[in-house]
Amino acid sequence: MRLVTRADFDGVVCGALVTLMEDAVDSFLFVEPKFMQDGMVDIHPGDIIANLPYHPNCTLWFDHHITNAPAWEKHIRVPGSGFRVPGSQPPTPNSQFPVIVPGKGGFRIAPSAARVVYEYYTSVANHESRVASSPPQNPTPDTRHPTPDVLNSDRIKFLLEETDKIDAALLTREDVLNPQGYVLISMTIDGKRPEDEPYWMKLIELLREASLEQTLADPEIARRCRQILDDQEKLKKILLARTALRGNVIVTDLRGVKDLPDGNRFLLYTLFPGSNISLKIGDDSQRANATAISVGYNIFNTTSKVNVGALMEKHGGGGHHVVGSCRVPKREAEKHIREIFEAIRE
């Protein structure tokens, strides 16, 4: 069984939770969403996809991106056969489809994909526990996933709360200017560097098995965290040099910048607190002939009314209501940039 996920903090936490519950996972594939959207990833029956767009060959799928919602109904096919999570939004407006379906996975507009993974395994285990407590009319082999105590432990619940906060950008200025704990660890993950895969695998294991203190004490993680903090001023200078304020829009063009430090993607919003949305342009590290474009609400000024995910979908990408991205051919980049800017400016 293979887990296919994204190399960001949410994807890595998905990996920790899935491997906690699925002993059969014996390989991993880390890919960017655009490669899934473009049909460039070979997916097989038995594969588990988390925090990425849907592929019809997968067995389990977990996601929370609003632009991927229509695929959920195609995946489960039959309305009503599953569970809803109390207090959760349906997969799509007025949807009759459940957010959790045993043997299929889960989808809802949640703060993180990891939250959906957690809800799936706890919901399925609770349901099967109730079934097991009743005399079976047609006994079948026990194939349920037992919920280990650790899944309901304070450690895992705290990890999930932090993952929600990080992926939904529910951070304070102090979190951004003085990152600590899981927030700091999240900044050490750069999905644009495939050579970092051993590091992502290490994080999956540590997040699954170790406390925050033990994780931070790991020499490699400690080194990478120190590097993020040491590079913060360098990153700040680059952002100031490559950013223009155009009305309500923070426009940052990082094309051609070499040796851009890893790190704090929210630092920009502390530098331009008056603007309510950002447009970031950069070179696509995985496709030489492509340009990467991302748009996001200022996490400290969320007054924009734009549905960013829907806007990015029009340009071949996707995302959430407040943040999204796309990859476009270099020769067409300026056209897309102009259209996106016009859509988000006030």
C-alpha positions, 0 to 999 in steps of 0.5 A: 500500500502506498501513501501519496501526499504533498510535502507540506506540514499538513501532508506530513501530518497526514502521513503520520496519522495514516501510517499510525492506522495503516500498517500496510503502508510500505511506500510513499510518493510526494507530489505537487497538486499541479502534477495530479491535476495534469494527470502526470501521476501514476495512481494504482488501486490500493493507493491512499491520497491525502491533501491532493486532488482526486484520482479515480484509481485510488482506494482512500482519498482525504482532502479539504480543498474547496476546488476539489469538492466535486470529485468527492461525490464521484468517488463515493458515488452513493449519497447517504452511505457514511457519516457526518461529523458534528458541526462540520460543513457538507462537502459541497453546498446542499450536499446530501453526501456524507463527509466520511465513508468507510473504505473510501476516505473523507472530504470536508472543508476543514482547517486541514487535511490531517483533521479529515484523516483523524475524523475518518479513523475515529469515526470508522472505529467508533462505528465499528465498535458499536457494531461489534457490541451488538450480536452480528447477524452475519459474522464476517472476519474482523477487518476494522482498524482498531483505534490505538490509545495514542490517536486520542492522546493529548499529544495527537490532539495538540498536533492536530490543533497546531496543524489546523492553525498552521494550514488555515493560517490562524496565526498571531503576529507573534507566531510569525515574528517569533515562530516556535514549536510546530509552527517553526518545524512547519517552516523547515519543509520545502516541497520544491526540494525532492532531495529532502524526501528523507527529511520528510520521512523522518518527520512523519516518523517523529510526528507519529511517535514522538512528543514535540520536545523530542522532535525539536531535540532531533539534531537535524530538525534542530539545525533546520529550525536554527537556519530558519531563524537565522535566515529571517532577516535575509528573507525580509530584505529580499521580500522588501526589495522584490515587493510593490504595494499596488493599492490593496494588493501586495505584489511580490515577484521572486522570479530570478531570485537565487538562493531564496531562504526557506521559511516564513511565508507569512512574514510578508504580511507583517511588512505590509499590514494595510493590504488585504491580499497578496500576489506572489510570482516565482519560477516553478522549481519543477518545470523550467518552462512554467511560472508559479503564481499564488494568491492569499489573503493577508492573515492579519487583514482578511477583508478581501471578498475574492474566492481565491480557490475559484479564481485559481481554478480558472487559471489551471490551479485551485485552493481554498477560499482564502488562498490558492495557486496555479502554474502557467506556461512562462510564455503566457505568464504576464497575461495570467498575472494581469488577469489575476491582479485585476480580479483581486484589486479593489 
